[in-house]
Structure formats: structure tokens, C-alpha cells
């Protein structure tokens, strides 16, 4: 125990550190937390806040080590156990996360939030039957809450009964439902109606869910306990229009910077490592399937989406002209590469296997990849433009992705994405490998073999049996990639064609050919 005076000093210092932390003065807050942690090692609060700062910096393995020590020292404190479970889940360490969530359920068997956490992580780990059983248990115990129904729909939409759906139709209009709950219900109802081939009703549900998202862009779908320890999302925009403008300006800035002259000037200064495999593209384009196939190879580790590349680049960018020495210029992209690889180790990479980074937005960072890793593999995941965009529209993302909540906006995002990909093909011909989702579905063995060879890997039959892999998958496609390939995802948009005119108009040259021909004919007439 601290002496009274020491307690006062500790409390005052900790309060000041928290103030600095909340104000975004992370460096000063870290200094105070570290001082408190060294002076008072028995006090867990500074250690917990240091772990949050480490996660904010992308140092997940370091944060997990710190949280492991805290939880071991204070096994009776639920908050610490759940913080450790949360960071373990983020690192795809389900062997640690699942037992901790089970402990939470044992301690609070009548807590639907504890049950939902466990069921969700079981879903990510591919343990679908148990996940469904737990979500059904939540439905039975708390029939007037939306969580069990929405969770069950995420695992297996066909597991919803007519009674479940009738209840969701009632709950979506309940006066006390939050916008988050109503949004999740609407997307679940949309998927159910789609399975029933009730396409007009399905579209109405998706459309209303997206309207709620547009009106509440700041809302996040994160567990309250996870929110207390994981870094908050500070990247959301106030409006869809603001998000569109930001993306357009960013893409224009990338093109202006990474000219052929710039690429030539800085070329040859990066790392020769071929360890990274980058998967880029639009959301809902088949990228999770690509990662699952390649991660099934014994020489490959998939890390999912990381922000490590952009963060490494920004971290090393000069802050003044005085820093722009010739030596700085010669070593800049090599240091970006080194910083990036260290960041991947903090995300769980062992430093030996090939490693996949599936941050799709890196399609704008292909110039950085080329200069930092001239031998890295870059895979552009491509799917039919309308299927891609409409699949985005019917997916409720946890955060960001603001342009996907409007048909016109997501179409314009697609056009921007294709424009920058075309630019890279022009200035770095052959550098990006384009992988067509429909071709993969039509001839899996041929395309998977080509994919594995393109990555410079020896063939392994496990890549064809990717659905047998027990690696955790934390994306919206976590259920689909547990199954063999199926073609039902091709042309999913066609039953909704009459509702998709705003998307077709925004897609322009990428709109369906028949629609473009009819539009031109009508215009000529």
C-alpha cells in the first residue's frame, strides 16, 4: 500500500497523465505513466494506460506482454482479463482469448454481453456450431434484445427462424433501440430477405440501414470493454461528401508525388526482402479469400489488415527542409521498409515466414511499396464492379468506409480506385498482379496454382483446401472462407438492378454494358 502522501502524489500525477492522454499529448502522458509505473510497480493503472498507448502506436505484442503481466498479478480483476483477451483477439491469438472469455462467462453466466463476446470470438476462430448455440442461448434468455439475433445472422443467416425474423421486424421499430442496434437489425433483415429472394424488401432494409449510417457516421460497433482499452477511431468524417472529397484529394496528391521521375530518383534504395505480400483493392472484392488461400501455405502468415505501411511512412517523413539531406533521401525508403517489418513483428509476425498485409487501401501506396520493397508481391483483388460496390452497400462495417453507405459515393470511390490502379500500371508496368475473383471461382485449381506461383512459393495442396484452415478470420467473410468455393456470389446484383441506377451512373465506364448501351440509345433518341 502507498503511504498517504505518496497516494496523493500518485493520484495527482495519474490524473494529469490522463488529462494529457485525452488531450492527445501522448508523449508527455507516456512519460508520466512510465514514471508512475517504475515508482509504483504494484499499481496496475499506469501499466494499463501504457498498454493503450502501445496499441495506439501499433505495438500490439508489447502491449500484450504488459497486459499479461497485469492480469497475472491481478487475476481477480475482470477488466484486466478482458483487456488481455481483447488484445489477444486483435493478434488472432485465439488460444489465449477464448479461455479468457470463457472465464468471463463462468463468472457471469447470465451476462448477455459476456456470452456475445465469447460467441463472436468463436465465430472468428471458425467454431461456428458453438457460436450459433451461444447466440441462440442469448435469444432464448433475452428475446427483446437484438444482440442474439444479429450475432446469429452473422454466423449463419439461414439459422434465423421465421419467429426470429418477426421479432426483429418488431424490434427495429422499438422506441428505445439505439441507431447502432437498428442499423444492425436492418442489415440482418436485408440478408435474410435476400436469402428468401424477397429482393425489394431486402433492398428497403439495406437502404434504410445505410441511411442510418449516413446520419450517424461517428457511431462504432465495438464492445464497450474493448472500447475502454483499444485505441479509439479518430479517422471518421462528418459526412459522406467530406469523405469523398478527402479521398479524391488524397489520390490526386499521390499521383502528383509519385511521378516517373520521383520513382526513378528514389528507386534502388529500398530493402531487398521479398517477405511481404500485399493484397490491395476494394472492400468485398474477394480479398479475404485470397488471404485465406495463401495463408494456408505452411510458409505464409496472414496478418489481416494492418496500418503499418502508412504509419511507417508518416513516422519517417521529414518535418523540415533541414532534414532533407542527400543521406536522408538515399536511406529514407530503406528505413520505411525496416520500420514496417518491425511493425509487423508487433502484429505477431515471426520474422521468418512470408507475411500477408491485407490493408486494402494500400492501393494508393503502391509507390511506397515499390520504393521500400522492390521485391514484394502486390496482389490487386478484383471483382465485378457492380458486385463489389453493391456488396459494400449491403455490409455494415464497424467503422470508417463512409463512402460505402451511399450507392453514388461507393461507385465514385470505385472509379477513383481504378484510376490510381491504372496509373500504377502505367508508371510501374507489370508491378501489380491483378487477380480476378470470377476467374478464381470458375477454375479454382488453375487460378490458385497461378496465384501461389506468382508469390514465388512452392506448391502445397493445402492452398486448395483453404477452407480446412483453422486460422482466425476477423472480417465480414469469416463464414464464407470456411467453405469450398461457390459461384453464387457472381452477379449477385442483378435481382436489384432497378434499384441500382445511382450506382450505375456513378460507375460510368464500369457500369454494366447493357445499361450503358440503353442509356446512350435513349439519349440519342
Secondary structure, DSSP 8 states (H G I E B T S, - for coil): ---HHHHHHHHHHHHHHHHHHHTT-HHHHHHHHHHHHHH-TT-HHHHHHHHHHHHHTT-HHHHHHHHHHHHHHTTT-HHHHHHHHHHHHHTT-HHHHHHHHHHHHHHTTT-HHHHHHHHHHHHHTT-HHHHHHHHHHHHHH-TTSSHHHHHHHHH-GGG--HHHHHHHHHHTT-TT--HHHHHHHHHHHHHHHHHTT-HHHHHHHHHHHHHHHHHTTT-----HHHHHHS-------SSHHHHHHHHHHHHHHHHHHS-HHHHHHHTT-SB----EEEEEE-TTSSHHHHHHHHHTSTTEEE-----HHHHHHHHHS-SSGGG--HHHHHHHHHHHHHHHHHHHHTTT--SSSEEEE--GGGGGGHHHHHHHBTT-EEEEEE--HHHHHHHHHT---SS--GGGGSHHHHHHHHHHHHHHHHHHHHHSTT-SEEEEHHHHHHSHHHHHHHHHHHTT----GGGTTGGG------STTTTGGGS---STTTTTTGGGGGG-HHHHHHHGGGS-HHHHHHHHHHHH-
